[in-house]
Amino acid sequence: MKKNCILFAVVILLAFLTSCKNESDNYIDPRGTDYAGSESCIQCHKTQYETAFHSSHFKATSPATKENILGHFTNGHNTFVYDKDTKLVMEERNDTFYQILYKKGKEVEAHSFDVLFGTKHAQTSAFWKDHYTYELPVSYYKSLNSWATSPGYSPTVANFGRKIGKECYACHSSNIASRYITTSSDSINFTNMEVEDFMDPNTIVYGIDCERCHGPAKQHVRKHLKFPDLKVAQDITSFKNLNRQQKIDACAICHSGNDKLKVKSRFQFKPGDDLLDYFRGVPGSEENAHFDVHGNQLGLLAQSKCFKKSETMDCMTCHNPHANASENLASYSKICMSCHQGIQHNAATSKTTSASVLANNCVECHMPKTMSNAIKFQASNNKEMSNYILRTHKIGIYSANK
């Protein structure tokens, strides 16, 4: 009897391990057979996965489900007015969400929310049309708790024609592939033949997932399921094994602006790669350039004395990439004070601000929130332009805070 129980237990264990392995092996990722999919990480890294799942990285893009869409769809809170005859209304119809254009009370155009960009400060949406995505003209902004113009759109003229390029997805998703479609007016002689680079919606991997930052994980999953007692991570990129520059480059592929001539697509970047293989010139290296607070965090950080004088400081000195930036400013002050112990504020500052407040608010003074010139928006029936407000990564002494 005891022997049968042991045999049964062994059979159950083998079945469990086999099912885990088969789940990974049977998964088909649009990026290729080397990828296991982020859900495979849950088996061993549940805590990290669950934290990352709710982060801005993971939600950099997402499908337009009721759970993911921000903003109001109830009467009185779902309308953007262009003029007395023209308005855009956010509506839910049969479990699908739309931006619908009305002129003189008549519906003239409607487009669905298909892809969502962002979740932390604001959310812009896109719709699919003819193998491309186009930006919907109104976005939701948390600072307003309301709808306002999407970046680049007019507050007085309704427009659905702003195409979202593949490079936007390269920093907001983990994959989207192109399909080259040949068109010809003469299918026999191939005259007037054109080749168009269409995006394939079936290949999108939403958000910045585990494998975007740690590399393809299929072999990693297989090996650790087969040998669960292995203590050292195999066949995966662990950031603790990267040097400082490699860590910075892994963040800089998206957080160093997009104004450099690209040699390769960002999608091809793997952690540990050299950023210079993807851009001509070092992104964010200009000493006196005025980088916008949105999109080029590395450029601003690289101008900071803290960064220049340190041999070890990188993005993860202050940020946990698996989680959103902490709203507890005192937690950042502890990091600052690890290098700045004994630093004294000038007499004027010390006189007007208590020591405890100064000790717990380093970033409030030395990394102040700043208006973005890249992203501006207008609310309905409001002629004033609003600026996107983000905390600068240029650490310094600012005149208003000396």
Helices and strands as residue ranges (DSSP letters): H 2-26, G 38-43, H 46-53, E 61-63, E 79-83, E 86-93, E 96-103, E 106-112, E 115-117, E 122-129, E 132-135, E 138-141, E 146-149, E 163-164, H 166-172, E 173-175, E 178-183, E 194-199, G 201-203, E 205-206, H 210-214, H 218-226, G 239-241, H 244-255, G 266-268, G 275-277, H 297-302, H 305-309, G 315-317, H 329-337, H 347-352, H 355-360, H 362-366, E 369-377, E 386-391, G 399-401
